[in-house]
Amino acid sequence: MKSLPRIYLAVLLSTITVRLTLCQTPKPTEPITWTPARLTNGSPCLFTAELPRGASSVTGEWQGHTIAFFQSKDKRHWYALVGVDVEVSPGDYPLTIEATLPGGNQQTFHREVNVGTAPYTKVTLTVPDKFVQPNAEALKQIEADKAIKDKAFADTNPEPQWSGDFVPPLKVAPRSDSFGTRRVFNGTLASVHRGLDYHAHPGTPIMAVNSGRVVLAQSLYYEGNCVVIDHGMGLMTVYMHLSKFKIAAGDAVRQGQLIALSGGTGRATGPHLHLGVRWQGAYLDPQKLFTLNLPKIQ
C-alpha cells in the first residue's frame, strides 16, 4: 500500500508533462537569416529570406541602402548579396524587409544585425611625391577620373550576373598588403586601404573573379590601368595597376576569364595587383568574399 501514492504521483507527473507538451507552440523557423553569422566592418554578407512559393517580390532597407532580392530556382528562397563598408562603426543596425506574398499580401520583417570591429592595422609606404601632393595638372586629371569612375559605378545591371562562389584573380601569388589597413604615404596618413594586394610579377595573368560585364577599362591617375567588372545589383570588382588589358568596356566576361596582365602603373610601390570589391559605394574585404558559400543562380 505504501507504493500506491508513488504510482499516483508518477501518473500525475506524466499527465502534466503531456499537457505541457501539447500546450507548447513550436517555434516557427526564422524566415530571415544571414551568413556569415558574425559581421564586422568590411564583411560581405548574404541575406536569405525563406518564403512561401508564389511570393512575387522582396526588398529591404539596411544601413541606408535599398536592397533588392532575387529569387532562387526552388522559388522559396530569396537572396541579396550585400556588405558592410570598411569604415562602418560597430553596433546594431536595423534591417527591414518587405515581402509580397501569394495573393498580394504584404508582410514586413524586422531584425537587428550586429556589426563588430575587425582588427585592421597601419602600414607605412613610400611613393613618388606626385602621388601624395599632385600638381594642378594632375588634380585636373584626378577630377576627370572621378567623373569617369562615378559613371562606371552607376552602370550596374538590376539582375545578378554572378553565379556561385567568387574565386581569387590569380592562380598563384601570395596576398600582401591587408584590406582595411591605415596607409601612411611618405609620412602622411592618406587613406584606408580598400582592397587586397597580391604580389605579382609584371605580366602575370589576371582572371575575373566571377561572371559580369566590363564597365571600365582605361588608365587612371591613381589606379593606373584599371578594370571594373559589374556583377549586378550594385556589386563590382576593381582591378588596378595593370600593364595590359585583355578585354574592353562593354565585354561580357565569365568567371576565370583572362581580363588583364599585372603591372605597376599608377600609385604603386612596385608591381602588384590591387583587387577591390565595391557594393553600392561600400568597400568590402575580397578575402572574406572568397570564403562565402554562394548559390549558383545561372
N, C-alpha and C positions, 0 to 999 in steps of 0.2 A: 504493500500500500504506500510505502514511503516513496516509491519510484513514480507513482501516478502524477503528482504535481510536476515532476520534471517532464513527463510526456506532454502534459497540457502546456507547459511553458515552451517546449520545443515547437508544438503545433502553432501556438500563438505567435512566436517569433517568425516562423515560416510564413504564416498568413500576412504579417506586417511587411515582411520582405517582398512578398509577391505584390501586395498592394502598392508599395512604394515604387517597385519596378514598373508596374502598369501606369502609375501616375506620372512617371518621368517622361518628358518630351525629348526625343532625340534631337541633339543639337544639329541644326542644318549646316551643310557644307558652306564655308565662306566662298562666295562667288568671285571675290576679287583677291588675287594673290600677286606676288611679285618675286622675281629672282634677279640677283642674289637676295637672300632674306635680310642681310645686313648691308646697308648702303653707306658710302662715305662720299665726300666731295670728290668729283671725278668719276664716279661709278656710272657705267651704262646699266640699264635696267629693263627687264621685260615685264610689263604689266599683262596679266591674263584675267579675262572675265569669262566665267563659265555660265552660260545662259541657256534657256530652253531653245530648241530648234525653232526657227521661224522668227527670231529676233532680227530686226532689219537694220539697226544702226547702233553704234556705241561711240560716245565721245566723252572727253574728260577735261578737267582743269587741274593743273598742278604746278606750283611754283611760278605762276604767271604764264604758263604755257598752255595752249589749247592742244589737246591730244586727240588724234583720230585713230581709231582702232580698225583693224582689218580682220576678216573672218577666216577661220581655218577650214580645211577640207571637210572636217566632220560636222560643220555647221553649228557647233555648240560652243567652241572656244573663239574668243576674240583677243587679238594681240595688239600691243603697242610697244615698239622699241624706243625707249626714251633715255634720259640721263640726267645726272646731277653735275652742274658746272664745277670746275676745279676750284673756283673761288667762293662757292656757296658756304655759308656759315652752318655749323651743326645745329640741330633742333628737330622739332616735329613739324612736318609740312602737310596740311590737309589736302587730300585727294578727293575730288568729286567726280563721279561717273554717272552719266545719263544714258540709259538704255531704252530703246524702243522694242518692246516685247511683242510676241504674237498677238494679233488683234489690234495693234496700235497703242496698247497701254504703255505709259511712260513709268519708269522706275528709276529712282535716284539712290546711289550708294555713296556713303561717306566713310573714308578711312584716314587715319593719321599715319604718315610714313616717316619714320625716323631716319635722320641722316647724321652719321658720325663724322669724325675727323680723321683723315688719312695723314700719316707721318711724313710729310714732304720736307726736303732738306734745302740747303743753299749751296750753290756752286759758283766759283769764280772763273771767268773766261776772259781771254784776250782776243780782240778782233781789230781790224783796221779802224782808225778813228772816224772815218767817213760813215761807218755804220752806227756810231754812238752819237756823233754830232754832225749830221748831214748838212751840207751847204744848201743855199737857196734853190739851186737847180735840182738837187736830189730831193728836196722837200716837195717840189712840184711833181716829181715822178712818184713819190710816195703817195701824194694825194690822188693822183691819177690812178695808181694801183688800187687804192681803196675803193674807188668807184667801180673798177673792173671786178674786184672781188665781191663787192656788195651785190652786183648784178648776177654774178655766178651763184652766190649763195642763195639768192632768191629764186633761182631756176630749179625748183625741185618738183619731181613727179608726185601727184597726190596719192599714188599707189606704191606699195613696196616693190622695189626692183631687186632686192637681195633675196637669197633663199638659203636656209641652213646656216651653219656656223661660219663666222668670219675667220680667215686664216692670215698668218703673217705674210708680209710682202716680199720677204727674202727666204729662199730655201736654206741658206746658211748665212751666218753673221751674227755675232753676239750683240745683245742690246747694250747700249751705253747710257748716255745721259737720261736720267729718270724723268718720267712725266711728273709735273707738279713742282719741280724744284724752283726755288727763287734764284734767278740768274743775275749775277753781277758782272756786267761787261766793263772792262777797263776801270774798275773801281766804282762803278755806278750801278745801283740796282735798277735794272731796265725792265724786267718782265718776269712773269711766271711762265715756266716752260709748258706749253700747251700741247705737247706731243711726245713722241717716243723716238729717240735717235738710235740708229743702227750703224756700227762701224761697217763700212763697205768700200772696197777699192773702187776707183773710178771705172765705170763701165760695167758694174755689177747689174745683172738683170733685176728689174723691179716688177712685181706682179700685182694685179688688182686683188684686194683682199676679199672682195665679193662682187657680184654682178651689179651693173648700174650703167650710167651714161656719163660720158665726159662732158663737163660743163665749162672747163677751163684748161688750157694747155698753152702757157706762154711764160715769158721771162718777166719777173717782178724784182723790185729793188732788194727787199729783204729776203724773199723766198727763193730768189734765183729762178731757174727753170722750174715751173710749178704745174702740177696736175691736180685737178679737183674732180672727183667722181661723185655723182649724185646717186644714192642708193634708195631714194624715195622717201616721202613723208618727212622731209627736213633733215635726214641723216646723210652726211657726206664724209668722204675721206680725202685728206690733203697730203700730197707727196711733194717734198721740197728739195732744193739744191741739186737737181738732176743735171746730167750732162747732155742727154739726148732724149727727145720724145719718140715714142713708137706708136702713138695714137694722136688724134686731133680732136678738137672740140666738136661735140655732136656725135661722136662714135659711141656705139653700144659696146660694152665690154663684159666679159664673163669672169667669174672667179678664177684666179690663177693665170689670167692672160697677161702677156708681156706688155707693159704700158710705157716703160722708160728705162734708161740706164742711169745708175747713180753717178754723182759728181760732187763738186764743192762750190757750186755757184751761189751768189747772194751772200747774206751774212752767215758765214760758216767758218768754224775754226779749223776745218780740214774736210777731206772727202767723207761724206756720210749721207745717210737718208734720214730725213725727218718725216715721220708719219703722224698726221693729226686726224682726230675723229671729232666731227662737229655735228651737233644736233640742235637745230633752232637757235643757233648762236652760242650754245653751251659747248665747252670743250671737255671731252671725256678721255679717260685713260685707255689707249688702244690695247694694252696688255690685258686689261680686265674684260674688254670686249671679246678677245680671243678665247677666254675661258667660259663664256656663256654658251649654254646648250640652247640653240635656237631652232624653231620649227622650219621644216622645208616647205616652202609655200609655192614653188614653181615646178 
